[in-house]
Amino acid sequence: SCIEQNSDDPNEAYQLWSGREPEKDVKILNGQYWRSAHFTYEYYVYLELYTTPEWLKNFIKINKLEVHTSEIYLPDDTPSWFQPKIGLKAFSSPEDLQGSIYFIDLKTGYLLFHEIQL
């Protein structure tokens, strides 16, 4: 696509990120999405949602996420609602060198994440 895309609508941000409507068991609280007009696939997304623990376990597996153990740096333009709470477990992919980070509570089904591809 050669058209820049932006959205602060939670459901639209999820759809632009995932390529589909939110599943019935996914409740999106907040979202922000941006994709460049460049011919390469460059984007960032911030999402806050609740889903089932099973969905989260599959998400961790599919994305090959591991517990994040190093310092976490969030961009200066992070949305004001993006506030990782104490007690969330941080995850990242060892294959990702750009700083995508996922904060997860498997008991409540809470997921807060920033994903970036530049």
N, C-alpha and C positions, 0 to 999 in steps of 0.2 A: 504494500500500500504506500502511496506517495502523499497521503494526507495525514497530518498530525492529528492525534486523538487525545482528548482530555476529558476526564469526568470526575466529579466529586459526588456523584450519585452512587450510593453503596451497591445497589443491585447491578447498575450498569458497569461499574468498575469491576465487579466480580465477573460479569459476563465477558467484558473485554479481555480480562486476564485469562479466564478459563476456556472461552470459546463456546460457552453454553449458559443456559439459564441456571440459576441456583437450584440444587436438588431440594426436595421437600424437607430433608433433615438438616438443611443449612440455613441459619438465620443470620443475615449480614447486618451488622450494627453500623459500621462506618467503612468507607472506601474512598480511595483516590487512585486514579490511573492516568498515566501519560505514555504515549508512544510517539516516537519521532516520525517525521515524514521521510526520513532517510531510507534508502532501499534495503539497508540491513535491519534486522529485527532488534530495535533498541527500545526499551521500555522500563518503567518502574511502576510498582503498585504497592499500596498500603491497604491492608484489609484487617478488619476486626470482625470476628464472627463467632457464633456458637454452632456446634454440630455434635454428632455422636462420637463417643470414644472410639468406636469401630472405624468411622470415617477418618478420624485423626490418625489412628494406627496405620491405616492404608496409605494416607497422605505421607506419613513419615517413611514408610517402606518404599513407595513409588518414587519419592524424591531423594531417597538414599540419605536421609538426614541423620546426623549424629549429634549427641550432646555437645554444645558449644562451650569450650573451656577457656578461650582467650578473651581479651578485652573487647567490648562491644562499642562501636562508634556509629551513631546515627547521623544522617545528613542534617545540616543546619536548617533546611527547609522542610523537615519532618512535620506533618500535620499536628496541630495542637492536641487532638484527641488520641494521638499515638503515644500512650504512656504505659510501658510495660510495668505490670504490677509485681510486687514482691511475692515470691512463691511460684512464679511461672518458670518453667524450665526452658532455657534457650537451646535452640537447635540450629544447625547449619549443615551445608553439604561440603565435604572436603574437596569436592570438585569445583566449587564456586569460589572464585578469587575476587569477586566484586563486592561482597559484603551483604548478600541476602541473609536475613535473620528471621527466625520463627520462634515465637514465644507461645508455649503450649501448656495447658492444664488438662491432662487426660481424664481427670475425675469429673470435671464440669463440662468438658467439650469445648473449652475456650481456646481460640487461636487468634493471635495478633501477629501480623508479619509484614515485613518490608522485603520485597523481592526486586532485584535490579538486574538488567541485562543491557550493557552498553558496549 
